[in-house]
Amino acid sequence: MSNQFASENFINGTFVANAKGFGFVKTDEGQDDLFIGRSNTNLAMQSDNVLASIIHPGKDGRVPEGKIEKILDHANQQVVGIFRSGVDRNVLPSILDPDDFLGTITFIDEKLQEYTYLVDKKGLQAHDRDSVTASTGQFPTVDQPKLLIGSVTNVIGRSDAPGVDILEIVYSLKIPSVYPDKAQAQARAIPQTIDVKAALADGRPDFRDQPLITIDGADTKDIDDAVVVWKLANGHYHLGVHIADVSNYVPEGTPLDEEAYKRGTSVYLTDRVIPMLPTEISNGIASLNPNEDRLAMSCEMEIDEHGQIVHHRIQPSIIRSHARMTYDSINKILAGDVAETAKYADLSDMIHQMGDLHQILAKMRTARGAIEFDSDEAEIIVDKKGHPTDVIVRDRGIGERMIESFMLAANETVAEHFDRLHVPFLYRVHEVPEGDKVTNFFEFMGAIGHPIKADPKNLKPKDFQAALAAVAGLPEEMMIQTMMLRATKQAHYSPLPVGHFGIAAKFYTHFTSPIRRYPDLVVHRLIKHYAKFGTGPDSTAAVRDKLPQIGIDTSARERRSVDAERATNDMKFAEYMEDHIGAVYDGVVNSALKFGLFITLPNTIEGLVHISTMVDDVYQYDETRQALIGRTHHHIFTIGQKVKIQVVNSNKETRKIDFKLIDPQTAPMTKIRLAADPQRRSFSHNNAGGRNQHRPGDGRTQKGAYKSTGKYHLKEGRR
């Protein structure tokens, strides 16, 4: 970077475009988004990595404003869209000949639909309405600011064929989905049974006689953790968390390792999984299938009656799972189901001990301030063609929470062990929230009658915990959780042990899912590295410089996975609602913004009530309370409020759902009186464009990001 830009007046970030021509620069450093006016975008496109100068810092209530100085990296070097054969001469600049092009590509992303994408003859030939990927050779210029030219590189399939819709998302986010030949050959060469004699000769303890069990969802195939619990003579508990030893099969620097690093994580999308590792490993030799000998990395803990870990041991081992159990079975046994208890008679006592230990660990985490975000998660049921037939809320019972408790305990134990050794390590961190987002959240809570008695500049996890406890059981509880999550930072991977705010842990890492998360694989390698080479200067120097970039890359790939999951869910939600136009539902206001209300249904599906449809009054936005208030009749709509809506439109391609309010006149009335809004005309009933006139960017994109935040931030046990 030149000295011209080496200043605090410049920021590096991702450009988020708005269909109206303006945009925002977002960063990963927790700074406020930087508004970029239409005249200052400097040809930047959606998701470009850019360098921006700060024109106005955003003081006195003004939004920080900037200008794009340089595009550092074009995000749309590979694009995904629908191929249309032939070129209309009217859309071409006069200097171009339509005979030089095969056709055009239509983008699904509305933020790119203002651009014309010409397909040249250098690549593959596609058929009309094929879904394709293309490599961009020419980006917008000053002379041609809305034109791109590229070549078709892959035909995904007919755009209306089953499964192609999800593949479009996978390709658009550049998620690798086909293993290179060398990586696949390496996986196929791995024996599918272990050499027990060789493993014992290496000094691995043999835990095969212990009654280890695995506990997962009924459809899980990549089983990477097994657990065992028993009561000790001193009244303490022995907890063994035994994790698949994936590092034994994926040596660093091999083709398989390089591909796993590119993927970063397994990606779970409605009716399919894109695994980080080939099935020979993920569903085969590394999966802790019942009654099969497996290599493991074991974390054994002695836990006292207060949930404190008083002794531990971390080492490679040999194990055997004695039962492949499901959450449903565990929940039934813990609830006293006679038939299920009889089915697992030899394990039922241990399962009840597990339940007791979970309660102790949960109580301990609550006492130290861990924040329990109990947000609903949707399960989308699809038919054989991938069409959604139902959307249900997953039931998170004691079994799920119990396994989460055990995984949290192991992750904390491993992190603290290596922090105490003062050696380079990879941590899962979640910094203390700070800045305007926290201040705004405090102001919002005060405005709705739930003030937080804490210092926003010196937050403790217990402060947020107390705020949630104050609204437990109230209609606005779930929405306040959402608002709280908006005020926090993103959890990520780092060699700096700064702790995890959300779970109130001083030390935390990801150790328990090496089949599906690359950072866990790195942690396993570090454990073996220090066991073999010690913790001296030469040993630490061999790994220290690698970890910062690993943290950056794996965090980015985790976010990519979350983006894919969110985009797929939003698409399937919209497709499901296409079959329910006209249906009436009860819902809750998720967000109140200048352009309307986002409403969440009981099945977690969200839609927009645009202000243009609220014709019973002229509504103004109260930013402090985040509410819409009628100017004449004084009805108020605010976060957490129950409403009745009708589905008026849904579009799978744009992933948008539109609602309208039923009987808005039954909404509560308020004594609040707002001054006339000088910009109110921008949100008149006739201005359907109002949905995009807020910060930052398109309201639906913003809403979707909030939706997935709970899992992304704080459901750390297994996620």
VMD Tcl script that draws the C-alpha trace (Angstrom):
set ca {
  {0.00 0.00 0.00}
  {1.39 3.37 -0.92}
  {2.02 6.08 1.66}
  {-0.85 7.98 0.07}
  {-3.24 5.52 1.71}
  {-1.29 4.62 4.87}
  {-3.45 6.73 7.16}
  {-6.20 6.37 9.71}
  {-8.36 8.32 7.23}
  {-8.56 5.21 5.03}
  {-10.16 1.82 5.62}
  {-9.98 -1.49 3.82}
  {-13.22 -3.43 3.56}
  {-15.91 -5.08 1.48}
  {-18.24 -3.00 -0.67}
  {-21.93 -3.76 -0.13}
  {-23.91 -2.35 -3.04}
  {-27.46 -1.05 -3.04}
  {-29.71 -1.40 -6.09}
  {-30.15 2.38 -6.08}
  {-26.47 2.98 -6.81}
  {-25.03 3.84 -3.41}
  {-23.42 1.40 -0.98}
  {-21.41 0.79 2.17}
  {-17.94 -0.42 3.07}
  {-17.99 -3.05 5.80}
  {-14.94 -4.21 7.75}
  {-14.16 -7.10 10.10}
  {-12.65 -4.81 12.71}
  {-15.92 -3.75 14.31}
  {-15.94 -0.24 12.80}
  {-19.17 1.35 11.68}
  {-20.14 0.82 8.05}
  {-18.92 3.63 5.79}
  {-21.61 5.12 3.55}
  {-20.56 5.55 -0.09}
  {-22.69 7.88 -2.21}
  {-23.55 7.07 -5.82}
  {-20.93 9.52 -7.15}
  {-18.19 8.08 -4.94}
  {-18.38 4.35 -5.74}
  {-15.60 4.58 -8.37}
  {-17.05 1.62 -10.32}
  {-16.94 -0.73 -7.29}
  {-19.30 -3.68 -7.50}
  {-20.98 -5.88 -4.91}
  {-18.48 -7.63 -2.57}
  {-15.37 -5.99 -4.10}
  {-12.45 -5.62 -1.70}
  {-11.84 -1.87 -1.68}
  {-9.81 0.92 -0.12}
  {-11.95 3.89 0.89}
  {-11.12 7.34 2.17}
  {-13.18 8.86 4.97}
  {-14.87 12.08 3.87}
  {-16.81 12.59 7.11}
  {-16.14 10.63 10.32}
  {-19.80 10.41 11.33}
  {-19.93 12.62 14.39}
  {-23.02 14.34 15.82}
  {-25.38 11.63 14.65}
  {-24.22 11.75 11.06}
  {-23.46 8.49 9.25}
  {-19.73 8.03 8.47}
  {-19.26 8.83 4.79}
  {-16.49 7.92 2.40}
  {-15.25 7.49 -1.13}
  {-13.83 4.44 -2.90}
  {-10.23 5.22 -3.78}
  {-9.20 1.88 -5.22}
  {-10.61 -1.56 -6.00}
  {-8.11 -3.96 -4.44}
  {-9.76 -7.14 -5.63}
  {-12.74 -7.75 -7.93}
  {-15.21 -10.13 -6.27}
  {-17.02 -10.98 -9.51}
  {-14.15 -12.62 -11.35}
  {-16.38 -15.69 -11.42}
  {-20.11 -15.06 -11.79}
  {-23.16 -17.27 -11.74}
  {-26.35 -16.63 -13.66}
  {-28.79 -17.73 -16.34}
  {-27.51 -17.80 -19.90}
  {-29.68 -16.19 -22.59}
  {-28.68 -16.85 -26.17}
  {-28.35 -13.96 -28.60}
  {-27.62 -10.30 -27.98}
  {-29.95 -7.37 -28.49}
  {-28.05 -4.74 -30.47}
  {-29.86 -2.03 -28.51}
  {-28.07 -2.98 -25.27}
  {-24.62 -2.87 -26.85}
  {-22.29 0.10 -27.10}
  {-21.92 1.17 -30.70}
  {-18.30 0.01 -30.82}
  {-19.28 -3.63 -30.19}
  {-20.64 -6.14 -32.71}
  {-23.38 -8.50 -31.42}
  {-22.03 -11.24 -33.69}
  {-18.93 -11.38 -31.49}
  {-20.97 -12.68 -28.56}
  {-22.94 -15.86 -27.81}
  {-25.43 -14.20 -25.49}
  {-25.83 -12.63 -22.08}
  {-25.97 -13.73 -18.45}
  {-28.82 -12.62 -16.22}
  {-27.84 -12.23 -12.57}
  {-30.14 -13.43 -9.82}
  {-28.62 -10.95 -7.37}
  {-30.61 -7.73 -7.76}
  {-27.51 -5.71 -6.87}
  {-25.94 -6.87 -10.14}
  {-28.99 -6.73 -12.37}
  {-28.18 -3.19 -13.53}
  {-25.12 -4.60 -15.32}
  {-25.03 -6.15 -18.78}
  {-22.87 -9.29 -18.94}
  {-21.84 -10.30 -22.44}
  {-20.68 -13.86 -23.12}
  {-17.87 -14.05 -25.65}
  {-16.94 -17.03 -27.81}
  {-13.78 -18.00 -25.91}
  {-15.44 -20.41 -23.51}
  {-18.07 -23.15 -23.48}
  {-21.29 -23.08 -25.47}
  {-24.39 -23.08 -23.27}
  {-28.06 -23.54 -24.10}
  {-30.75 -20.97 -23.49}
  {-31.78 -20.85 -19.79}
  {-28.82 -22.93 -18.64}
  {-27.40 -21.99 -15.27}
  {-23.72 -21.27 -15.84}
  {-20.55 -19.95 -14.31}
  {-18.45 -17.47 -16.26}
  {-14.98 -16.00 -15.91}
  {-14.95 -12.21 -16.23}
  {-12.34 -10.76 -18.56}
  {-13.50 -7.13 -18.64}
  {-14.90 -5.16 -15.72}
  {-16.75 -1.82 -15.82}
  {-14.77 1.15 -17.08}
  {-15.39 4.88 -17.06}
  {-16.55 4.63 -20.69}
  {-18.65 1.49 -20.09}
  {-19.65 1.65 -16.39}
  {-22.38 -1.01 -16.60}
  {-20.74 -3.59 -18.87}
  {-18.90 -6.83 -18.14}
  {-17.57 -9.36 -20.65}
  {-16.60 -12.95 -19.92}
  {-16.54 -16.60 -20.97}
  {-18.67 -19.53 -19.85}
  {-16.50 -21.91 -17.84}
  {-19.07 -24.39 -16.55}
  {-22.65 -25.39 -17.28}
  {-24.25 -26.18 -13.92}
  {-27.48 -27.48 -15.47}
  {-30.88 -26.40 -16.60}
  {-31.96 -23.55 -14.35}
  {-35.26 -25.29 -13.55}
  {-33.74 -28.74 -12.88}
  {-33.95 -30.11 -9.30}
  {-30.99 -29.12 -7.14}
  {-29.54 -26.56 -9.53}
  {-30.88 -23.69 -7.41}
  {-28.64 -24.70 -4.49}
  {-25.68 -25.34 -6.77}
  {-26.02 -21.78 -8.04}
  {-25.48 -20.54 -4.49}
  {-22.54 -22.89 -3.99}
  {-20.84 -21.69 -7.17}
  {-21.65 -18.03 -6.56}
  {-19.89 -18.16 -3.17}
  {-16.97 -20.07 -4.71}
  {-17.36 -23.03 -2.38}
  {-15.27 -25.95 -3.69}
  {-17.55 -28.91 -4.28}
  {-15.48 -31.33 -6.39}
  {-12.31 -32.90 -5.00}
  {-9.19 -32.68 -7.17}
  {-8.01 -36.03 -8.51}
  {-4.93 -36.13 -6.26}
  {-6.95 -35.42 -3.13}
  {-9.57 -38.00 -4.04}
  {-6.87 -40.59 -4.79}
  {-5.24 -39.92 -1.44}
  {-8.57 -40.47 0.34}
  {-9.30 -43.70 -1.52}
  {-5.89 -45.09 -0.55}
  {-6.60 -44.79 3.18}
  {-7.32 -48.19 4.79}
  {-10.80 -48.42 6.28}
  {-9.65 -50.32 9.37}
  {-7.06 -49.33 11.94}
  {-3.91 -51.24 12.87}
  {-4.51 -51.76 16.59}
  {-1.07 -53.29 17.26}
  {0.70 -50.36 15.63}
  {-1.45 -47.87 17.53}
  {-0.68 -49.57 20.86}
  {3.00 -49.67 19.96}
  {2.86 -45.91 19.46}
  {1.83 -45.59 23.10}
  {-1.88 -44.87 22.65}
  {-3.95 -45.91 25.70}
  {-6.69 -48.41 24.94}
  {-10.14 -47.12 25.96}
  {-12.16 -49.67 24.00}
  {-13.61 -51.26 27.14}
  {-15.08 -47.98 28.36}
  {-18.83 -47.62 27.58}
  {-18.39 -44.72 25.16}
  {-21.43 -43.66 23.15}
  {-22.07 -41.19 20.36}
  {-25.09 -38.88 20.47}
  {-26.19 -37.13 17.27}
  {-29.16 -36.36 15.08}
  {-30.81 -39.36 13.47}
  {-29.47 -38.51 10.00}
  {-25.86 -37.71 11.01}
  {-23.25 -39.71 9.09}
  {-20.03 -37.88 10.02}
  {-19.77 -38.80 13.69}
  {-16.73 -37.16 15.25}
  {-17.28 -37.24 19.02}
  {-17.97 -39.93 21.61}
  {-18.54 -39.39 25.33}
  {-18.43 -41.35 28.56}
  {-19.25 -40.41 32.16}
  {-18.92 -42.16 35.48}
  {-19.01 -41.15 39.13}
  {-15.70 -41.24 41.03}
  {-15.24 -42.42 44.61}
  {-14.66 -38.83 45.78}
  {-18.03 -37.72 44.40}
  {-16.55 -36.06 41.35}
  {-17.39 -36.99 37.75}
  {-15.14 -38.44 35.09}
  {-16.00 -36.97 31.69}
  {-14.29 -38.37 28.64}
  {-14.68 -36.52 25.34}
  {-13.10 -38.58 22.58}
  {-12.74 -36.97 19.16}
  {-11.97 -38.61 15.81}
  {-8.23 -38.40 15.12}
  {-8.57 -36.91 11.65}
  {-4.99 -35.60 11.71}
  {-3.80 -39.21 11.43}
  {-5.35 -39.42 7.95}
  {-4.78 -35.90 6.64}
  {-1.06 -35.04 6.90}
  {-0.21 -31.36 6.60}
  {0.80 -30.21 3.13}
  {-0.76 -33.13 1.24}
  {-3.32 -32.65 -1.58}
  {-6.11 -33.67 0.80}
  {-4.97 -31.14 3.40}
  {-4.71 -28.35 0.83}
  {-8.27 -29.04 -0.36}
  {-9.60 -29.20 3.22}
  {-7.96 -25.82 3.90}
  {-9.63 -24.31 0.84}
  {-13.01 -25.53 2.08}
  {-12.42 -24.65 5.71}
  {-15.63 -26.29 6.90}
  {-18.35 -28.67 5.85}
  {-21.38 -26.83 4.48}
  {-24.89 -28.07 5.32}
  {-27.54 -26.94 2.84}
  {-31.13 -28.16 3.28}
  {-30.95 -31.56 1.56}
  {-27.20 -32.01 1.11}
  {-23.82 -31.56 2.68}
  {-20.63 -30.38 0.99}
  {-18.09 -32.11 3.23}
  {-14.71 -30.68 4.11}
  {-13.25 -34.16 3.73}
  {-14.20 -36.99 1.33}
  {-16.66 -39.60 2.55}
  {-13.87 -42.19 2.85}
  {-12.79 -40.15 5.88}
  {-15.85 -38.20 7.04}
  {-18.28 -41.14 6.86}
  {-15.66 -43.87 6.86}
  {-12.46 -44.45 8.83}
  {-12.70 -41.25 10.91}
  {-16.40 -41.53 11.72}
  {-16.91 -43.04 15.17}
  {-19.33 -45.70 13.99}
  {-20.60 -48.16 16.64}
  {-18.64 -51.33 17.41}
  {-15.67 -50.33 15.27}
  {-12.14 -49.62 16.51}
  {-11.12 -46.04 15.90}
  {-8.19 -43.71 16.55}
  {-9.14 -40.75 18.69}
  {-7.85 -37.64 20.40}
  {-9.10 -37.84 23.97}
  {-9.72 -35.15 26.56}
  {-10.40 -36.73 29.95}
  {-11.61 -34.48 32.75}
  {-12.33 -34.82 36.46}
  {-15.12 -32.40 37.35}
  {-16.14 -31.48 40.88}
  {-19.62 -30.79 42.22}
  {-19.34 -27.11 41.24}
  {-18.50 -27.82 37.61}
  {-14.80 -27.01 38.00}
  {-12.29 -29.17 36.14}
  {-9.74 -30.23 38.75}
  {-7.69 -32.65 36.65}
  {-7.42 -33.39 32.94}
  {-5.43 -35.35 30.40}
  {-5.19 -34.80 26.62}
  {-3.71 -37.55 24.42}
  {-4.21 -39.76 21.34}
  {-6.01 -43.04 22.05}
  {-7.87 -46.06 20.70}
  {-11.62 -46.19 21.31}
  {-14.75 -48.06 20.34}
  {-18.27 -46.64 20.44}
  {-20.68 -48.98 22.21}
  {-23.86 -47.39 20.87}
  {-24.87 -44.92 18.20}
  {-27.54 -42.96 20.05}
  {-29.78 -40.11 18.95}
  {-30.90 -36.97 20.73}
  {-34.43 -38.32 20.67}
  {-33.42 -41.50 22.53}
  {-31.42 -39.57 25.12}
  {-34.31 -37.16 25.72}
  {-36.74 -40.03 26.18}
  {-34.48 -41.84 28.67}
  {-33.90 -38.66 30.68}
  {-37.67 -38.09 30.70}
  {-38.24 -41.60 32.15}
  {-39.56 -43.34 29.03}
  {-39.87 -47.01 30.06}
  {-39.49 -48.57 26.62}
  {-36.46 -46.49 25.64}
  {-34.84 -47.09 29.01}
  {-35.30 -50.85 28.59}
  {-33.82 -50.69 25.09}
  {-30.62 -49.19 26.49}
  {-30.75 -50.84 29.94}
  {-26.96 -51.25 30.17}
  {-26.41 -47.54 29.46}
  {-29.37 -45.83 31.14}
  {-27.64 -45.26 34.49}
  {-24.70 -43.58 32.77}
  {-27.06 -41.45 30.68}
  {-28.75 -40.18 33.84}
  {-25.31 -39.39 35.29}
  {-24.60 -37.48 32.08}
  {-27.79 -35.51 32.61}
  {-26.74 -34.69 36.18}
  {-23.28 -33.56 35.06}
  {-24.80 -31.39 32.35}
  {-26.92 -29.60 34.96}
  {-23.82 -28.94 37.06}
  {-21.89 -27.57 34.08}
  {-24.81 -25.45 32.91}
  {-25.23 -23.97 36.39}
  {-21.52 -23.18 36.51}
  {-21.59 -21.38 33.14}
  {-24.66 -19.38 34.18}
  {-22.95 -18.35 37.42}
  {-19.95 -16.96 35.58}
  {-22.16 -15.00 33.16}
  {-22.55 -17.11 30.02}
  {-25.25 -15.74 27.73}
  {-27.84 -18.30 26.67}
  {-29.30 -17.36 23.30}
  {-32.10 -19.86 22.86}
  {-33.06 -18.88 19.32}
  {-35.21 -21.16 17.19}
  {-33.70 -22.97 14.23}
  {-35.73 -24.09 11.26}
  {-35.67 -27.45 9.52}
  {-36.80 -27.35 5.91}
  {-38.51 -30.52 4.70}
  {-38.15 -31.10 0.95}
  {-39.46 -33.69 -1.49}
  {-37.36 -35.75 -3.91}
  {-37.13 -32.81 -6.29}
  {-35.88 -30.45 -3.59}
  {-39.16 -28.55 -3.34}
  {-39.95 -27.49 0.26}
  {-43.09 -29.10 1.65}
  {-42.85 -27.92 5.26}
  {-40.79 -25.75 7.60}
  {-40.63 -26.84 11.23}
  {-38.76 -25.63 14.30}
  {-36.08 -27.96 15.59}
  {-36.65 -29.05 19.17}
  {-33.49 -28.49 21.21}
  {-33.92 -30.79 24.16}
  {-31.72 -31.79 27.09}
  {-29.78 -34.25 24.94}
  {-28.65 -31.50 22.58}
  {-27.77 -29.18 25.47}
  {-25.96 -31.97 27.30}
  {-23.64 -32.71 24.40}
  {-23.07 -28.99 23.98}
  {-22.03 -28.79 27.66}
  {-19.54 -31.61 27.23}
  {-18.04 -30.13 24.06}
  {-17.73 -26.72 25.70}
  {-15.92 -28.30 28.65}
  {-13.43 -30.07 26.38}
  {-12.82 -27.00 24.24}
  {-12.17 -24.83 27.29}
  {-9.90 -27.45 28.87}
  {-7.73 -27.79 25.76}
  {-7.49 -24.01 25.33}
  {-6.51 -23.38 28.94}
  {-3.98 -26.23 28.92}
  {-1.99 -24.71 26.07}
  {-2.40 -21.14 27.20}
  {-0.82 -22.15 30.52}
  {2.12 -23.56 28.56}
  {2.61 -20.16 26.85}
  {2.96 -21.71 23.40}
  {1.50 -20.57 20.06}
  {-2.03 -21.93 19.68}
  {-5.24 -21.35 17.71}
  {-8.15 -20.02 19.76}
  {-11.82 -19.38 19.14}
  {-12.36 -15.83 20.35}
  {-15.27 -13.46 20.84}
  {-14.22 -9.97 21.88}
  {-16.06 -7.73 24.33}
  {-18.68 -5.63 22.47}
  {-17.94 -1.93 22.20}
  {-18.69 1.20 20.20}
  {-21.83 2.77 18.80}
  {-23.66 -0.53 18.37}
  {-23.51 -1.17 22.11}
  {-24.50 2.41 22.95}
  {-27.45 2.20 20.56}
  {-28.56 -1.08 22.12}
  {-28.46 0.44 25.60}
  {-30.51 3.40 24.38}
  {-33.02 1.09 22.71}
  {-33.46 -1.01 25.85}
  {-34.04 2.12 27.91}
  {-36.55 3.49 25.43}
  {-38.69 0.32 25.55}
  {-38.69 0.20 29.33}
  {-35.89 -2.33 30.01}
  {-32.86 -0.20 30.91}
  {-29.54 -2.01 31.35}
  {-27.80 -1.11 34.60}
  {-24.23 -1.33 33.34}
  {-21.47 0.71 31.75}
  {-21.55 0.22 27.97}
  {-17.84 1.06 27.86}
  {-16.95 -1.69 30.33}
  {-19.29 -4.57 29.55}
  {-19.29 -7.89 31.34}
  {-21.10 -11.01 30.10}
  {-23.30 -10.87 33.20}
  {-24.62 -7.47 32.05}
  {-26.13 -9.00 28.93}
  {-27.18 -12.08 30.86}
  {-29.14 -9.91 33.30}
  {-30.75 -8.00 30.43}
  {-32.03 -11.25 28.93}
  {-33.26 -12.48 32.30}
  {-35.29 -9.27 32.69}
  {-37.27 -9.99 29.50}
  {-37.51 -13.79 29.83}
  {-40.99 -14.95 28.84}
  {-42.06 -11.58 27.44}
  {-43.24 -11.25 23.82}
  {-40.20 -9.16 22.96}
  {-37.68 -11.66 24.36}
  {-36.61 -13.23 21.06}
  {-36.33 -9.88 19.33}
  {-34.22 -8.41 22.12}
  {-31.92 -11.40 21.70}
  {-31.64 -10.40 18.04}
  {-30.92 -6.79 18.94}
  {-28.30 -7.89 21.45}
  {-26.60 -10.05 18.85}
  {-26.47 -7.07 16.51}
  {-24.49 -5.22 19.17}
  {-21.86 -7.95 19.51}
  {-18.88 -8.79 17.37}
  {-18.37 -11.93 15.33}
  {-16.61 -14.89 16.88}
  {-13.53 -15.91 14.92}
  {-10.21 -17.77 15.06}
  {-7.04 -16.14 16.32}
  {-3.67 -16.99 17.92}
  {-4.44 -14.35 20.57}
  {-6.22 -15.80 23.66}
  {-8.56 -12.90 24.34}
  {-11.38 -15.12 25.61}
  {-14.96 -15.68 24.55}
  {-17.45 -13.04 25.73}
  {-20.61 -14.93 24.78}
  {-19.89 -18.01 26.88}
  {-17.95 -16.02 29.51}
  {-14.86 -18.18 29.03}
  {-11.30 -16.93 29.58}
  {-9.95 -19.67 27.31}
  {-11.67 -21.29 24.37}
  {-10.78 -23.18 21.21}
  {-12.40 -25.55 18.72}
  {-11.18 -29.09 19.32}
  {-14.27 -31.27 18.94}
  {-15.14 -31.33 15.20}
  {-12.07 -32.01 13.04}
  {-14.13 -33.87 10.44}
  {-16.04 -30.70 9.59}
  {-13.89 -27.75 10.76}
  {-10.31 -27.10 9.69}
  {-9.37 -25.14 12.86}
  {-10.09 -28.25 14.95}
  {-7.74 -30.22 12.70}
  {-5.06 -27.58 13.29}
  {-5.59 -27.83 17.06}
  {-5.13 -31.62 16.93}
  {-1.89 -31.18 14.99}
  {-0.65 -28.67 17.54}
  {-1.39 -31.08 20.39}
  {0.67 -33.78 18.66}
  {3.40 -31.32 17.71}
  {4.01 -30.21 21.29}
  {3.81 -33.80 22.57}
  {6.50 -34.84 20.09}
  {8.81 -31.82 19.98}
  {8.21 -30.17 23.35}
  {7.47 -26.52 24.04}
  {10.92 -25.01 23.59}
  {11.93 -22.18 21.22}
  {12.56 -24.39 18.19}
  {9.22 -26.14 18.57}
  {7.21 -22.95 19.00}
  {9.04 -21.18 16.16}
  {8.00 -23.97 13.78}
  {4.29 -23.13 14.15}
  {4.06 -19.52 15.36}
  {4.11 -17.71 12.01}
  {1.49 -19.98 10.41}
  {-1.32 -19.38 12.88}
  {-2.36 -15.76 12.17}
  {-3.13 -16.46 8.50}
  {-4.85 -19.73 9.36}
  {-7.08 -17.78 11.72}
  {-7.93 -15.20 9.06}
  {-8.61 -17.73 6.32}
  {-10.66 -20.18 8.36}
  {-12.77 -17.36 9.81}
  {-13.51 -16.13 6.29}
  {-14.46 -19.61 5.13}
  {-16.73 -20.07 8.13}
  {-18.53 -16.84 7.18}
  {-18.82 -18.12 3.61}
  {-20.48 -21.28 4.91}
  {-22.91 -19.24 7.00}
  {-23.70 -17.06 3.97}
  {-24.44 -20.17 1.91}
  {-26.70 -21.61 4.59}
  {-28.54 -18.32 4.99}
  {-28.98 -17.82 1.25}
  {-30.23 -21.40 0.78}
  {-32.68 -21.12 3.67}
  {-34.00 -17.77 2.44}
  {-34.46 -19.20 -1.05}
  {-36.29 -22.29 0.23}
  {-38.41 -20.19 2.60}
  {-39.49 -18.04 -0.35}
  {-40.15 -21.11 -2.50}
  {-42.25 -22.60 0.30}
  {-44.25 -19.38 0.66}
  {-44.92 -19.27 -3.09}
  {-47.33 -22.12 -2.34}
  {-49.00 -20.12 0.46}
  {-49.91 -16.81 -1.15}
  {-53.01 -15.48 0.59}
  {-52.46 -17.48 3.76}
  {-52.91 -15.68 7.09}
  {-50.48 -16.19 9.99}
  {-49.75 -14.87 13.45}
  {-46.33 -13.28 13.69}
  {-44.06 -11.05 15.72}
  {-42.37 -7.81 14.66}
  {-38.68 -8.60 14.24}
  {-37.51 -5.16 13.09}
  {-39.17 -1.80 12.64}
  {-37.45 0.43 10.10}
  {-38.26 3.51 8.06}
  {-39.49 1.48 5.11}
  {-41.59 -1.05 7.02}
  {-41.73 -3.99 9.40}
  {-39.99 -7.34 9.27}
  {-42.29 -10.02 10.67}
  {-41.19 -13.43 11.97}
  {-43.63 -16.34 11.81}
  {-43.63 -19.20 14.37}
  {-41.70 -21.38 11.90}
  {-38.93 -18.68 11.73}
  {-39.81 -17.52 8.20}
  {-39.53 -13.76 7.87}
  {-41.20 -11.32 5.50}
  {-41.56 -7.59 4.97}
  {-44.62 -5.45 5.54}
  {-43.64 -2.50 3.38}
  {-44.77 0.88 4.60}
  {-46.53 1.47 1.28}
  {-49.08 -1.20 2.31}
  {-49.82 0.43 5.69}
  {-52.59 2.61 4.31}
  {-54.64 3.10 7.48}
  {-52.40 6.03 8.50}
  {-49.22 7.91 7.65}
  {-46.48 6.24 9.66}
  {-43.31 7.84 10.95}
  {-40.20 6.14 12.25}
  {-39.08 6.61 15.86}
  {-35.41 5.66 15.71}
  {-34.85 5.64 19.47}
  {-37.64 3.12 20.11}
  {-37.26 1.48 16.68}
  {-40.97 1.80 16.08}
  {-43.39 2.99 13.42}
  {-46.05 5.35 14.80}
  {-49.20 6.54 13.04}
  {-49.33 10.32 12.77}
  {-53.15 10.58 13.00}
  {-54.41 7.53 14.92}
  {-51.20 6.95 16.92}
  {-51.04 3.19 16.53}
  {-47.55 1.90 17.23}
  {-45.61 -1.06 15.82}
  {-42.40 -2.01 17.58}
  {-40.08 -4.96 18.11}
  {-41.65 -7.96 19.86}
  {-45.22 -6.93 19.06}
  {-47.68 -9.63 17.98}
  {-49.44 -9.05 14.66}
  {-51.53 -10.92 12.13}
  {-50.35 -10.90 8.53}
  {-51.30 -12.19 5.11}
  {-48.78 -13.42 2.55}
  {-49.14 -11.24 -0.56}
  {-46.04 -12.15 -2.57}
  {-43.05 -14.47 -2.52}
  {-40.23 -14.82 -5.03}
  {-37.75 -17.67 -4.93}
  {-35.31 -15.99 -7.31}
  {-35.01 -12.80 -5.25}
  {-35.50 -14.69 -1.96}
  {-38.02 -12.11 -0.79}
  {-41.37 -12.52 0.93}
  {-43.98 -9.75 1.25}
  {-46.68 -9.57 3.90}
  {-49.46 -7.13 4.66}
  {-50.99 -6.43 8.06}
  {-54.45 -7.72 8.92}
  {-56.47 -5.27 11.03}
  {-53.65 -2.78 11.79}
  {-56.18 -0.65 13.67}
  {-56.10 -3.21 16.50}
  {-52.48 -2.33 17.26}
  {-51.73 -0.60 20.57}
  {-51.97 3.16 20.71}
  {-49.25 5.39 22.09}
  {-49.04 8.84 23.65}
  {-45.77 9.44 21.81}
  {-46.02 12.31 19.34}
  {-43.31 12.72 16.75}
  {-42.32 15.92 15.01}
  {-43.05 16.06 11.30}
  {-40.40 14.19 9.34}
  {-38.99 16.38 6.57}
  {-38.04 13.25 4.64}
  {-41.43 11.58 5.12}
  {-42.28 12.10 1.45}
  {-39.56 9.60 0.58}
  {-41.63 6.92 2.25}
  {-45.04 7.77 0.87}
  {-47.51 5.01 0.19}
  {-46.82 5.29 -3.50}
  {-43.07 4.87 -3.21}
  {-42.34 1.17 -3.31}
  {-38.65 1.94 -3.56}
  {-38.59 2.94 0.07}
  {-37.54 -0.55 1.08}
  {-33.98 0.21 0.08}
  {-33.67 3.66 1.60}
  {-32.01 2.84 4.85}
  {-28.64 2.03 6.21}
  {-26.88 -0.26 5.49}
  {-27.87 -1.32 1.99}
  {-30.80 -3.53 1.20}
  {-33.06 -4.23 4.15}
  {-33.51 -7.86 3.31}
  {-29.82 -8.56 3.19}
  {-29.44 -6.89 6.57}
  {-32.30 -8.85 8.01}
  {-30.92 -12.14 6.75}
  {-27.55 -11.46 8.31}
  {-29.16 -10.92 11.69}
  {-31.06 -14.13 11.40}
  {-28.04 -16.40 11.29}
  {-26.00 -14.48 13.81}
  {-27.08 -16.50 16.83}
  {-25.60 -19.75 15.57}
  {-22.59 -17.99 14.12}
  {-21.70 -16.19 17.31}
  {-22.51 -18.26 20.29}
  {-23.69 -21.82 19.67}
  {-20.12 -22.99 20.08}
  {-20.51 -26.43 21.58}
  {-20.89 -28.34 18.35}
  {-21.47 -25.74 15.68}
}
mol new
graphics top color blue
foreach p $ca { graphics top sphere $p radius 0.5 }
foreach p [lrange $ca 0 end-1] q [lrange $ca 1 end] { graphics top cylinder $p $q radius 0.2 }
display resetview
